[in-house]
Amino acid sequence: MSDYDNPLQGAFPRPGKALRVVLIGVFTVWLAFAVGLNWAGASESVFLLLCGNTERILHGEVWRLFTAPWLHMPTGTLSHVLSAMLGLYFLSPQLESRWGSARFARFLALAALCAYGTQMLAELVLPSSLALRVEGDGGYFYGAIPIVEAIAIAWALSFKGQTVRLFMVLPVTSTGLIVFVIATSLMYVVIAAQGPSGLISPFGGMAAGWLFGGSTPSPFRRFWLKLRLAKLDVEARQEARERRRRASKAGLRVISGGRDDEDSDKDPESRDRDGRWLN
């Protein structure tokens, strides 16, 4: 691997096909809403229609779970979209190179669903006073930051012992990256810093990073394969019992064949012409 391909050596990584599509998509969606809301007089309701919202999703607007990760704050700040794109850009290429574009794309989709599914679950099970404290911007959640945290955990577990430059400057080990990601999310909870993605979705993203990307095969795939193997074992045992039951019901049994030497002397006619025993 050349330095150009290795983000850990300070060079710019080369995005794979899936990552290029994601980066272009995130930037295009952000730019469209930024221009539309700030300069073209577009209504904010269009933006909110695509954001995640627990109540609206439970009332059938399921598309919000799939569109929310593509949205980023279109007014007032650049940090939201830039943080997401830089996080995707610097950690994802190695993962996509190792996994392939198909698995990487599936991982991003599962991480998004897991992150915002966790956010929804927290808002549903927590008392209303606490649910209001952990929800996203005005009750809506959106953005790719929880997915970036999933990628960070997956990268750290997949490339143990390697070093990455945090903020493109500070070198940290894979273990240090995990500690940093978890500690940062916990501190946001402590100070109740409600952000666009909500306070709980990053933990769902981190869980997805371990579950779907922690190794090859992933912990989820290993668990699934064990379930499949257990199911096949049960089916094989059931089939064996069924064969024995059918054989017993048919009344068939095995009869021992052959003759001993004494019988052969008494009944020489029991041999055929080539001298073998007749059955």
C-alpha positions as CSV (number, residue, x, y, z in Angstrom):
1,M,0.0,0.0,0.0
2,S,1.4,3.4,-1.0
3,D,1.4,6.4,1.4
4,Y,-1.2,7.9,-0.9
5,D,-3.6,5.1,-0.2
6,N,-2.9,4.9,3.6
7,P,-4.6,7.6,5.6
8,L,-2.5,6.7,8.7
9,Q,0.6,8.0,7.1
10,G,-0.7,11.5,6.7
11,A,-1.5,11.2,3.0
12,F,-5.0,11.8,1.6
13,P,-6.8,8.5,1.2
14,R,-8.5,7.4,-2.0
15,P,-12.2,6.9,-1.5
16,G,-13.8,3.7,-2.9
17,K,-16.9,3.7,-5.1
18,A,-19.4,3.5,-2.3
19,L,-17.8,6.2,-0.3
20,R,-17.6,8.5,-3.3
21,V,-21.4,8.1,-3.8
22,V,-22.0,8.8,-0.1
23,L,-19.8,11.9,0.0
24,I,-21.3,13.4,-3.1
25,G,-24.8,12.6,-1.9
26,V,-24.3,14.2,1.5
27,F,-22.7,17.4,0.0
28,T,-25.4,17.6,-2.8
29,V,-28.3,17.3,-0.4
30,W,-26.7,19.9,2.0
31,L,-26.0,22.3,-0.8
32,A,-29.5,22.0,-2.2
33,F,-31.1,22.9,1.1
34,A,-28.6,25.5,1.9
35,V,-29.3,27.4,-1.3
36,G,-33.0,26.7,-1.2
37,L,-33.6,27.8,2.4
38,N,-31.1,30.7,2.5
39,W,-31.5,32.2,-1.0
40,A,-34.4,30.7,-2.9
41,G,-37.1,31.2,-0.3
42,A,-37.9,27.5,0.1
43,S,-40.0,26.4,3.0
44,E,-38.3,24.8,6.0
45,S,-41.2,22.3,6.1
46,V,-39.6,20.5,3.2
47,F,-36.4,19.9,5.2
48,L,-38.3,18.9,8.3
49,L,-40.4,16.4,6.2
50,L,-37.2,14.4,5.6
51,C,-35.8,14.6,9.2
52,G,-36.3,11.9,11.7
53,N,-39.1,12.3,14.2
54,T,-40.2,9.5,16.5
55,E,-43.9,10.3,16.6
56,R,-44.2,10.8,12.9
57,I,-42.3,7.6,12.1
58,L,-44.5,5.6,14.4
59,H,-47.5,7.1,12.5
60,G,-46.2,5.6,9.2
61,E,-43.7,8.1,7.9
62,V,-41.0,5.4,7.8
63,W,-39.0,7.1,5.0
64,R,-37.7,9.6,7.6
65,L,-35.4,6.8,9.0
66,F,-33.7,6.5,5.6
67,T,-33.5,10.2,4.7
68,A,-32.4,11.6,8.0
69,P,-28.8,10.5,7.7
70,W,-28.3,12.5,4.5
71,L,-29.4,15.8,6.0
72,H,-27.2,18.4,7.7
73,M,-27.8,21.8,9.2
74,P,-28.3,24.1,6.1
75,T,-28.1,27.4,8.0
76,G,-25.9,29.1,10.5
77,T,-22.9,26.7,10.6
78,L,-20.6,24.6,8.4
79,S,-19.3,22.4,11.2
80,H,-22.1,19.9,11.0
81,V,-21.7,18.9,7.4
82,L,-17.9,19.3,7.4
83,S,-17.5,17.1,10.5
84,A,-19.6,14.3,8.9
85,M,-17.8,14.4,5.6
86,L,-14.3,14.5,7.1
87,G,-15.1,11.7,9.5
88,L,-16.4,9.6,6.5
89,Y,-13.5,10.5,4.3
90,F,-10.5,9.8,6.6
91,L,-11.6,6.5,8.2
92,S,-13.8,4.8,5.6
93,P,-11.4,4.1,2.7
94,Q,-9.5,1.4,4.6
95,L,-12.7,-0.3,5.7
96,E,-14.1,-0.3,2.1
97,S,-10.8,-1.5,0.8
98,R,-10.9,-4.5,3.2
99,W,-14.6,-5.3,3.0
100,G,-15.5,-4.4,-0.5
101,S,-18.0,-1.7,-1.6
102,A,-21.1,-3.9,-1.1
103,R,-20.4,-4.8,2.5
104,F,-19.4,-1.2,3.3
105,A,-22.6,0.1,1.8
106,R,-24.6,-2.4,3.9
107,F,-22.7,-1.4,7.0
108,L,-23.5,2.3,6.5
109,A,-27.2,1.5,6.1
110,L,-27.4,-0.7,9.1
111,A,-25.4,1.8,11.2
112,A,-27.9,4.5,10.3
113,L,-30.9,2.4,11.1
114,C,-29.3,1.1,14.4
115,A,-28.3,4.6,15.5
116,Y,-31.7,6.3,14.9
117,G,-33.6,3.2,16.0
118,T,-31.8,3.5,19.3
119,Q,-32.7,7.2,19.5
120,M,-36.3,6.4,18.9
121,L,-36.4,3.6,21.5
122,A,-34.8,5.9,24.1
123,E,-37.5,8.6,23.4
124,L,-40.2,6.0,23.8
125,V,-39.1,4.2,27.0
126,L,-37.7,7.2,29.0
127,P,-40.1,9.4,31.0
128,S,-41.3,12.4,29.0
129,S,-39.2,14.8,31.0
130,L,-36.0,12.9,30.1
131,A,-37.1,12.1,26.6
132,L,-37.3,15.9,25.9
133,R,-33.7,16.2,27.2
134,V,-32.2,13.6,24.8
135,E,-34.2,14.3,21.6
136,G,-32.7,16.1,18.7
137,D,-33.1,19.6,17.3
138,G,-36.7,20.6,18.1
139,G,-37.8,17.0,18.3
140,Y,-36.1,16.1,15.0
141,F,-33.0,14.1,14.5
142,Y,-30.8,14.0,11.4
143,G,-27.2,13.9,10.2
144,A,-24.4,11.4,9.6
145,I,-22.4,11.9,12.9
146,P,-23.7,8.7,14.5
147,I,-22.6,6.8,11.4
148,V,-19.1,8.4,11.7
149,E,-18.9,7.1,15.2
150,A,-19.9,3.6,14.0
151,I,-17.2,3.8,11.4
152,A,-14.7,4.9,14.0
153,I,-15.5,1.9,16.2
154,A,-15.4,-0.5,13.3
155,W,-12.1,0.9,12.1
156,A,-10.5,0.6,15.5
157,L,-11.7,-3.0,16.0
158,S,-10.7,-4.0,12.4
159,F,-7.2,-2.4,12.5
160,K,-6.0,-3.1,16.1
161,G,-2.6,-1.7,16.9
162,Q,-2.6,0.9,14.1
163,T,-2.6,4.7,14.6
164,V,-4.8,7.4,13.2
165,R,-4.3,11.2,13.3
166,L,-7.2,12.7,15.2
167,F,-8.3,16.0,13.8
168,M,-5.6,15.2,11.1
169,V,-2.9,16.2,13.7
170,L,-3.0,14.2,17.0
171,P,-1.9,10.5,16.6
172,V,-3.9,8.1,18.6
173,T,-4.0,4.3,18.7
174,S,-7.0,2.2,17.8
175,T,-7.8,1.8,21.5
176,G,-7.4,5.5,22.1
177,L,-9.8,6.2,19.3
178,I,-12.5,4.0,21.0
179,V,-11.9,5.7,24.3
180,F,-12.1,9.2,22.7
181,V,-15.4,8.4,20.8
182,I,-17.1,6.9,23.8
183,A,-15.9,9.6,26.2
184,T,-17.0,12.4,23.9
185,S,-20.5,11.0,23.5
186,L,-20.8,10.6,27.3
187,M,-19.6,14.2,27.9
188,Y,-22.3,15.5,25.6
189,V,-24.9,13.6,27.7
190,V,-23.4,15.0,30.9
191,I,-23.8,18.6,29.7
192,A,-27.1,17.8,28.0
193,A,-25.8,19.3,24.7
194,Q,-28.7,18.5,22.4
195,G,-27.5,18.3,18.8
196,P,-29.2,17.6,15.5
197,S,-28.7,13.8,15.8
198,G,-29.9,13.5,19.4
199,L,-28.0,12.4,22.5
200,I,-28.6,8.7,22.2
201,S,-28.1,7.9,18.5
202,P,-24.3,8.0,18.8
203,F,-24.4,5.0,21.2
204,G,-26.6,3.1,18.7
205,G,-24.0,4.0,16.1
206,M,-21.1,2.7,18.2
207,A,-23.0,-0.5,18.9
208,A,-23.6,-1.0,15.2
209,G,-19.9,-0.4,14.6
210,W,-19.0,-3.3,16.9
211,L,-22.0,-5.6,15.8
212,F,-21.7,-5.2,12.1
213,G,-18.1,-4.2,11.6
214,G,-16.1,-5.4,14.6
215,S,-14.3,-8.1,12.7
216,T,-14.5,-10.3,9.6
217,P,-16.9,-12.0,9.9
218,S,-18.7,-9.5,12.1
219,P,-20.1,-10.5,15.5
220,F,-23.6,-10.4,14.0
221,R,-22.6,-12.7,11.1
222,R,-20.9,-15.1,13.5
223,F,-24.1,-15.2,15.6
224,W,-26.2,-15.7,12.5
225,L,-24.0,-18.6,11.2
226,K,-24.2,-20.3,14.6
227,L,-28.0,-20.0,14.5
228,R,-28.1,-21.5,11.0
229,L,-25.8,-24.3,12.1
230,A,-27.9,-25.1,15.1
231,K,-31.0,-25.1,12.8
232,L,-29.4,-27.5,10.4
233,D,-28.4,-29.8,13.2
234,V,-31.9,-29.9,14.5
235,E,-33.3,-30.6,11.0
236,A,-30.7,-33.4,10.5
237,R,-31.7,-35.1,13.8
238,Q,-35.4,-34.8,12.9
239,E,-34.8,-36.3,9.5
240,A,-32.8,-39.2,11.1
241,R,-35.6,-39.9,13.6
242,E,-38.2,-39.8,10.7
243,R,-36.2,-42.3,8.7
244,R,-36.0,-44.7,11.7
245,R,-39.7,-44.3,12.3
246,R,-40.6,-45.1,8.6
247,A,-38.3,-48.1,8.7
248,S,-39.9,-49.4,11.9
249,K,-43.4,-48.9,10.6
250,A,-42.6,-50.8,7.4
251,G,-41.5,-53.9,9.4
252,L,-38.2,-54.3,7.7
253,R,-35.3,-55.8,9.5
254,V,-31.7,-56.9,8.7
255,I,-31.2,-60.7,8.4
256,S,-27.7,-62.0,9.0
257,G,-26.3,-63.8,6.0
258,G,-23.5,-66.3,5.3
259,R,-22.9,-69.9,6.4
260,D,-20.3,-71.3,8.7
261,D,-17.9,-74.0,7.7
262,E,-20.0,-76.8,9.2
263,D,-23.1,-75.8,7.2
264,S,-21.0,-75.6,4.0
265,D,-19.8,-79.2,4.4
266,K,-23.4,-80.4,4.9
267,D,-24.8,-78.5,2.0
268,P,-22.4,-78.4,-0.9
269,E,-25.3,-77.5,-3.3
270,S,-25.5,-74.1,-1.6
271,R,-22.5,-72.9,-3.6
272,D,-23.0,-71.6,-7.1
273,R,-20.8,-72.6,-10.0
274,D,-18.0,-70.2,-9.3
275,G,-17.8,-71.4,-5.6
276,R,-19.4,-68.3,-4.0
277,W,-22.2,-68.6,-1.4
278,L,-25.7,-68.2,-2.7
279,N,-27.9,-65.7,-0.9
